[in-house]
Amino acid sequence: SQTYKFREVDVKENPVPDSITCLVVPGPTEVFSDWELYQIDQFLMKGKSLFLVLDAFNEIMPDQQMMAYGAGPTYTPISTGLEKLLSHWGVGIGESYVLDEECFTQRIPAEMGGGESRIWFAPMIQNRNIDKSGRFMENIKGLVAYKISPITVDAKRMAETGLEGRALFRSSERSWEMKAPINLDPRRISPPDSSDEKKSAILAYLMEGRFPSYFAGKSIPEKTPDQEASGENDASGGATGSETGKNPDADLARIEGSDGFIPKGKPGKIFIMTSSEMIKDTILEGDGRSPNDILVQNVMDYLNN
């Protein structure tokens, strides 16, 4: 906020205003309609930028009674529809968390027995695993990640689109993935014995170039009367539930064409990071001085040219 004015944008109702240069999508949990995806797609086609912070899972805490019996949180996969846009451009998000032997170590108070506990799902990102090819990353020497998922890259699709991409930071070579069922109790986690199960994972990715529209060759979405009346499919980052099991292409059967469609965009940018915890007070210190604070600010500056 020292540099930018932030404004809430409701893509359910209207296109993104032209005054916006970078659209931040912070941890959505509900399904975007095709109308909403079209607004995001066409915003990017104008040569603008997307700052996407996407989670693979929705963490649902048990009620107090269940917690009293020792129940922990449950993790349900999140599917917002953004996945089909990203797949069209050559990237995906793995349904897993990245755990790492190079992780944050928490000191245990003496009254609780003392010692240390390794927080396996909080990878410590070393300098060697941070891309320094862009000036905005030069002064980032180390980071901490938290409850973060791997990013997959389809090299063939990237080549077809002509887009450029690079991994901004990765986990260490001693990291591995935890897939369902998810249990993040550090006492129940241990690294796999086989080195074959360990490999570095991409945790943040930057794409640049002239993006081809996901809707090229398809009918152009319009708001449907039932959606306008009910306000359904609100893609809110503050929602607590995840709508699953819906056919992501169902809306395309009910849509019509419109003017002004951009099939291939002006040069634009997309930043993807796979944990909304990375932009919360869990990780950010708020004074703008920590490496994680600087990363977010520098990326925002780069996306805004």
C-alpha positions in Angstrom: 0.0 0.0 0.0 3.0 2.3 0.2 3.3 2.0 -3.6 -0.1 0.8 -4.9 -3.8 1.4 -4.4 -5.7 -1.8 -4.0 -9.2 -2.0 -5.2 -11.6 -5.0 -4.9 -12.8 -6.3 -8.3 -15.9 -8.5 -8.7 -15.5 -10.4 -11.9 -18.9 -12.0 -11.3 -20.6 -8.7 -12.2 -18.4 -6.7 -14.6 -15.2 -6.9 -16.7 -12.0 -5.9 -14.9 -11.6 -2.0 -15.2 -9.0 -0.8 -17.6 -7.4 1.2 -14.8 -6.2 -2.0 -13.2 -2.8 -3.1 -14.3 -2.3 -6.2 -12.2 -5.1 -8.5 -10.9 -4.4 -10.3 -7.6 -6.3 -13.5 -7.1 -5.6 -14.5 -3.4 -6.4 -18.1 -2.5 -9.9 -18.6 -4.1 -11.8 -21.6 -2.9 -15.0 -21.6 -4.9 -15.7 -22.2 -8.6 -15.4 -19.5 -11.2 -18.1 -19.5 -13.9 -17.0 -19.4 -17.5 -18.2 -15.7 -17.5 -15.8 -15.0 -14.7 -12.9 -16.9 -16.3 -13.5 -15.0 -19.5 -13.1 -11.7 -17.7 -9.7 -12.9 -16.3 -8.6 -14.3 -19.6 -9.4 -11.2 -21.5 -7.8 -8.9 -18.9 -4.6 -10.8 -19.5 -5.0 -10.5 -23.3 -4.8 -6.8 -22.9 -1.2 -7.1 -22.0 -1.7 -7.0 -18.3 -0.6 -9.1 -15.4 -2.0 -11.8 -13.0 -0.7 -12.4 -9.5 -2.2 -15.9 -8.7 -1.9 -17.4 -5.2 -3.6 -20.7 -5.5 -4.0 -23.6 -3.0 -4.3 -27.2 -3.9 -6.4 -28.0 -0.7 -9.0 -26.4 1.5 -8.0 -26.9 5.2 -11.2 -27.5 7.2 -10.8 -27.4 11.0 -12.9 -29.7 13.2 -15.3 -28.3 15.7 -14.2 -28.0 19.4 -15.9 -31.3 20.4 -14.0 -33.2 17.7 -10.8 -31.5 18.6 -11.3 -32.6 22.2 -11.2 -36.2 20.9 -7.9 -35.5 19.0 -9.4 -35.0 15.6 -7.2 -32.9 13.2 -8.1 -30.8 10.1 -9.2 -32.4 6.9 -8.0 -31.4 3.5 -10.3 -31.3 0.4 -9.0 -30.6 -3.1 -9.8 -27.2 -4.5 -11.0 -26.9 -8.1 -11.9 -23.3 -9.1 -11.8 -23.6 -12.9 -8.6 -21.5 -13.1 -6.9 -24.9 -13.6 -8.2 -25.2 -17.2 -6.8 -21.8 -18.1 -3.4 -22.6 -16.6 -3.3 -26.0 -18.3 -4.1 -24.2 -21.6 -1.0 -22.1 -21.0 1.2 -25.0 -19.9 1.2 -25.2 -16.1 -0.6 -27.1 -13.4 -0.7 -27.5 -9.6 -0.1 -30.9 -8.0 -2.6 -32.3 -5.5 0.0 -32.6 -2.8 2.1 -30.7 -0.3 5.8 -30.4 -0.6 7.8 -31.5 2.5 11.5 -30.9 2.8 14.4 -32.1 5.0 15.7 -28.5 4.6 12.8 -27.1 6.7 12.0 -24.6 9.5 12.9 -25.8 12.9 10.7 -24.8 15.8 12.1 -24.5 19.4 9.9 -26.2 22.0 9.5 -24.3 25.3 11.2 -25.8 28.3 7.8 -26.2 30.1 6.7 -28.4 27.2 9.8 -30.6 27.3 12.3 -28.5 25.4 14.2 -29.4 22.3 13.3 -28.8 18.7 10.6 -29.9 16.2 11.1 -29.9 12.5 8.2 -28.4 10.6 8.5 -30.6 7.4 5.8 -28.7 5.5 7.8 -25.3 5.9 10.6 -25.7 3.4 13.5 -23.3 3.9 14.4 -22.1 0.4 18.2 -21.8 0.0 20.0 -19.3 -2.2 21.0 -22.0 -4.6 17.3 -22.8 -5.4 16.3 -19.2 -6.1 16.4 -17.9 -9.7 18.5 -14.7 -10.0 18.1 -14.1 -13.7 15.7 -11.2 -13.1 16.8 -8.1 -11.3 13.8 -8.2 -9.0 15.1 -11.5 -7.6 18.8 -10.5 -7.2 18.6 -9.5 -3.5 16.5 -12.5 -2.4 19.0 -14.8 -0.6 16.6 -17.2 1.2 12.9 -17.7 1.8 10.5 -19.8 3.9 7.6 -21.6 2.3 4.6 -23.0 4.2 1.9 -25.5 3.2 2.9 -25.2 -0.4 2.2 -27.4 -3.5 4.3 -28.3 -6.5 3.9 -26.6 -9.9 4.1 -28.8 -13.0 5.2 -27.5 -16.4 4.2 -28.9 -19.7 7.3 -28.1 -21.8 5.5 -29.2 -25.0 2.6 -26.9 -24.4 4.8 -24.0 -23.5 6.7 -24.5 -26.7 3.4 -24.5 -28.7 2.3 -21.3 -27.1 5.6 -19.6 -27.5 5.5 -18.4 -23.9 8.6 -18.0 -21.7 8.6 -19.4 -18.2 11.0 -19.8 -15.3 10.9 -21.2 -11.8 11.5 -18.4 -9.3 12.2 -20.7 -6.4 12.2 -24.4 -5.7 12.4 -26.8 -2.8 15.7 -28.7 -2.1 16.8 -31.9 -3.7 15.8 -33.6 -0.4 12.1 -32.8 -0.6 9.2 -35.1 -1.3 5.4 -34.9 -1.8 2.6 -35.8 0.6 -0.6 -36.8 -1.2 -4.0 -37.7 0.2 -4.6 -38.6 2.9 -3.0 -35.4 4.2 -1.8 -35.4 7.9 0.6 -32.5 8.8 1.2 -33.5 12.4 5.1 -33.3 12.5 5.2 -36.2 14.9 3.7 -38.5 12.2 6.0 -37.4 9.4 9.3 -38.8 8.5 11.3 -38.5 5.3 11.1 -41.4 2.8 13.9 -43.9 3.0 14.4 -44.1 -0.7 16.2 -41.2 -2.4 14.1 -42.0 -5.5 11.1 -40.4 -3.8 12.9 -37.1 -3.2 13.4 -34.4 -5.8 13.3 -30.6 -6.1 9.9 -29.1 -6.8 8.9 -25.8 -8.4 7.0 -23.6 -5.9 6.7 -20.3 -7.7 6.6 -19.7 -11.5 6.7 -16.7 -13.8 5.2 -16.8 -17.3 5.6 -14.1 -19.9 4.6 -13.5 -23.5 1.6 -13.2 -25.8 -0.9 -15.6 -24.2 -3.4 -17.4 -26.4 -6.9 -17.0 -25.1 -8.5 -20.2 -23.6 -11.7 -19.2 -25.3 -10.3 -19.0 -28.8 -12.4 -21.3 -31.0 -15.2 -21.5 -28.3 -18.4 -19.6 -27.9 -17.8 -16.4 -25.9 -19.4 -16.6 -22.4 -22.2 -14.3 -21.2 -23.8 -14.1 -17.8 -26.7 -16.4 -17.7 -30.1 -15.3 -16.3 -30.0 -17.9 -13.5 -26.5 -16.8 -12.5 -27.5 -13.1 -12.4 -30.6 -14.0 -10.2 -28.9 -16.3 -7.7 -25.4 -14.8 -7.6 -24.0 -18.3 -7.7 -20.4 -19.2 -8.6 -18.9 -16.3 -6.6 -15.2 -16.9 -6.6 -14.3 -15.5 -3.2 -10.9 -16.0 -1.5 -12.7 -15.7 1.9 -15.1 -18.6 1.3 -14.8 -21.7 3.6 -16.1 -24.4 1.2 -15.0 -25.9 -2.1 -17.6 -26.7 -4.8 -16.4 -30.0 -6.3 -17.7 -32.5 -8.8 -18.9 -29.8 -11.2 -18.2 -30.2 -14.9 -15.9 -27.2 -15.6 -17.1 -27.0 -19.2 -20.8 -27.1 -18.4 -21.3 -23.3 -18.8 -20.0 -23.4 -22.3 -23.1 -25.1 -23.5 -25.3 -22.1 -22.5 -23.2 -19.2 -23.8 -23.4 -16.9 -26.8 -20.9 -14.8 -28.8 -20.1 -11.2 -28.2 -17.9 -8.5 -29.8 -14.5 -7.3 -28.7 -12.9 -10.7 -28.2 -9.1 -10.9 -28.2 -7.9 -14.3 -29.3 -4.1 -13.7 -28.7 -2.9 -11.1 -26.2 -0.4 -8.4 -26.1 2.7 -9.3 -24.0 1.6 -10.0 -20.5 2.8 -11.8 -17.3 1.5 -14.4 -14.9 3.0 -15.1 -11.4 1.9 -18.3 -9.7 2.6 -19.3 -6.1 0.9 -22.3 -4.6 0.1 -21.4 -1.0 -2.1 -18.6 0.2 -0.2 -18.8 3.6 2.6 -17.1 1.8 0.7 -13.8 1.7 -0.7 -14.0 5.2 0.7 -12.9 8.5 1.8 -16.5 9.0 4.8 -15.7 6.8 4.8 -12.0 6.1 6.1 -9.8 8.9 4.5 -6.6 7.5 7.4 -4.2 7.9 8.5 -4.9 4.4 12.0 -6.0 5.4 11.9 -9.8 5.6 13.0 -11.8 2.5 9.4 -13.0 2.0 8.1 -9.4 2.2 10.6 -8.2 -0.3 9.7 -11.1 -2.7 6.1 -10.1 -2.8 6.8 -6.4 -3.2 9.5 -7.1 -5.9 7.2 -9.4 -7.9 4.4 -6.9 -7.7 6.7 -4.2 -9.0 7.8 -6.5 -11.9 4.2 -7.3 -12.8 3.5 -3.6 -12.9 6.5 -2.9 -15.1 
